[in-house]
Amino acid sequence: MSESLTEPTTELTIVSILLVEHRILREIMHAMSDWLGAGISIAAMQERARVIAAALDAHALREEQELFNTLSARSPGARHLVDMMELVHQEVRDLFEELETAAEPVSRMWTILEMTEAHFVREEQEVFPLAEHLLSPQELARAEPTFA
């Protein structure tokens, strides 16, 4: 008795991928918030901050390369919004660099967490809906990942 199993098809878009990344990154940032509240040592905070910086940077690069480049060409308003998002990406990168030698690294880390959350909210409320409005389904589509 042979049964044909078909996997449900789910349409992946760059927006859906970025939203999942936001959820994951928020979990990581929440953990950092808990550690800061518990009085983590500066050395341990800086070590964990490097991991968060790498994850946020990979996410920001995906946004810039896979969404922002296409979106910014659609309208002056989209270009302005993308410019603002890229500016925050750079500010966060700069803050992570400063964290290594700052006199007040904990306050820098809190700033990063707050800026990043506000940035995610703005992307979710403004950038992603604009992308879904201005870009075609083909421009938003991403192939399903394959696993060997």
C-alpha positions as CSV (number, residue, x, y, z in Angstrom):
1,M,0.0,0.0,0.0
2,S,1.7,3.1,-1.2
3,E,0.6,6.5,-0.1
4,S,1.6,9.6,-1.8
5,L,2.5,12.3,0.7
6,T,2.8,15.8,-0.4
7,E,4.2,18.6,1.6
8,P,2.1,21.6,2.0
9,T,3.4,24.5,0.0
10,T,4.1,27.7,1.8
11,E,5.0,30.8,0.0
12,L,8.1,32.3,1.3
13,T,8.7,36.0,0.8
14,I,11.6,38.2,1.9
15,V,9.1,39.9,4.2
16,S,8.1,36.6,5.9
17,I,11.7,35.6,6.3
18,L,12.6,39.0,7.8
19,L,9.7,38.8,10.2
20,V,10.8,35.4,11.5
21,E,14.3,36.8,11.9
22,H,12.8,39.7,14.0
23,R,11.2,37.2,16.3
24,I,14.4,35.3,16.8
25,L,16.5,38.4,17.3
26,R,14.0,39.7,19.8
27,E,14.4,36.5,21.8
28,I,18.2,37.0,21.8
29,M,17.8,40.7,22.8
30,H,15.4,39.8,25.5
31,A,18.0,37.4,26.9
32,M,20.6,40.2,26.9
33,S,18.1,42.4,28.7
34,D,17.6,39.8,31.4
35,W,21.4,39.4,31.7
36,L,21.9,43.1,32.0
37,G,19.2,43.3,34.7
38,A,20.9,40.4,36.6
39,G,24.2,42.3,36.6
40,I,26.2,40.3,34.1
41,S,29.9,41.1,34.1
42,I,31.2,43.6,31.5
43,A,33.4,40.9,29.9
44,A,30.5,38.4,29.6
45,M,28.2,41.2,28.2
46,Q,30.8,42.2,25.6
47,E,31.3,38.5,24.6
48,R,27.5,38.0,24.2
49,A,27.2,41.4,22.5
50,R,29.6,40.2,19.8
51,V,27.3,37.3,19.0
52,I,24.2,39.6,18.9
53,A,26.2,42.1,16.7
54,A,26.9,39.4,14.2
55,A,23.3,38.2,14.1
56,L,22.0,41.7,13.7
57,D,24.5,42.5,11.0
58,A,23.6,39.4,9.0
59,H,20.0,40.4,9.3
60,A,20.6,44.0,8.3
61,L,22.7,42.9,5.3
62,R,19.8,40.6,4.2
63,E,17.4,43.5,4.4
64,E,19.7,45.8,2.5
65,Q,20.6,43.4,-0.3
66,E,17.3,41.5,-0.7
67,L,14.7,44.1,0.0
68,F,16.0,47.7,0.4
69,N,17.8,47.9,-2.9
70,T,14.7,47.0,-4.9
71,L,12.3,48.9,-2.7
72,S,14.3,52.2,-2.7
73,A,14.1,52.4,-6.5
74,R,10.2,52.5,-6.5
75,S,9.5,56.0,-5.2
76,P,11.2,58.9,-3.5
77,G,9.2,58.1,-0.3
78,A,10.5,54.5,-0.4
79,R,14.0,55.8,-1.0
80,H,13.8,58.2,2.0
81,L,12.4,55.4,4.3
82,V,15.1,53.0,3.2
83,D,17.8,55.7,3.8
84,M,16.5,56.1,7.4
85,M,16.6,52.3,8.0
86,E,20.1,52.0,6.6
87,L,21.2,54.9,8.8
88,V,20.0,53.1,11.9
89,H,21.8,49.9,10.7
90,Q,25.0,51.9,10.6
91,E,24.4,53.6,14.0
92,V,23.8,50.2,15.6
93,R,27.0,48.8,14.0
94,D,28.9,51.9,15.3
95,L,27.5,51.4,18.8
96,F,28.6,47.8,18.9
97,E,32.1,48.9,18.0
98,E,32.1,51.6,20.7
99,L,30.9,48.9,23.2
100,E,34.3,47.3,23.2
101,T,36.1,50.4,24.7
102,A,33.3,52.6,26.1
103,A,33.5,53.9,29.6
104,E,29.8,53.0,30.0
105,P,29.3,49.8,27.9
106,V,26.2,48.7,29.8
107,S,24.4,51.9,28.9
108,R,25.5,51.5,25.2
109,M,24.1,48.0,25.2
110,W,20.7,49.3,26.6
111,T,20.8,51.9,23.8
112,I,21.4,49.2,21.2
113,L,18.5,47.1,22.5
114,E,16.1,50.1,22.6
115,M,17.1,51.4,19.2
116,T,16.9,47.9,17.6
117,E,13.4,47.3,19.0
118,A,12.1,50.7,17.8
119,H,13.7,50.0,14.4
120,F,12.0,46.6,14.1
121,V,8.7,48.2,14.9
122,R,9.1,50.8,12.2
123,E,10.1,48.2,9.7
124,E,7.1,46.1,10.6
125,Q,4.7,49.0,10.5
126,E,6.1,51.0,7.6
127,V,8.8,49.3,5.5
128,F,7.4,45.8,5.1
129,P,3.8,46.9,4.3
130,L,5.2,49.4,1.8
131,A,7.3,46.6,0.2
132,E,4.2,44.4,-0.1
133,H,2.4,47.3,-1.7
134,L,5.1,48.4,-4.2
135,L,6.8,45.2,-5.1
136,S,5.4,42.4,-7.2
137,P,4.9,38.9,-5.8
138,Q,7.8,37.7,-7.9
139,E,10.1,40.4,-6.4
140,L,9.1,39.4,-2.9
141,A,9.2,35.6,-3.5
142,R,12.0,33.5,-2.1
143,A,12.7,29.8,-2.9
144,E,12.0,27.3,-0.2
145,P,15.2,26.1,1.4
146,T,16.4,22.7,0.5
147,F,18.2,20.3,2.8
148,A,20.6,17.6,1.8
